[in-house]
């Protein structure tokens, strides 16, 4: 998967590596911002039964 991403990015190898790191960072940020909070709200396993 990573080789496919690096082959698709333009530029010399050092620039492709930098672009890949930025791309992965953006994906992780998007997951932490929108996807994981949405999953935790709709998940029945996050409800606490201790009082």
Protein Blocks (a to p, Z undefined) as FASTA:
>chain_A
ZZmmmmmpgcdfklmmmmmmmmmmmmmmmmmmmmmmmmmmmpcklpcfbZZ
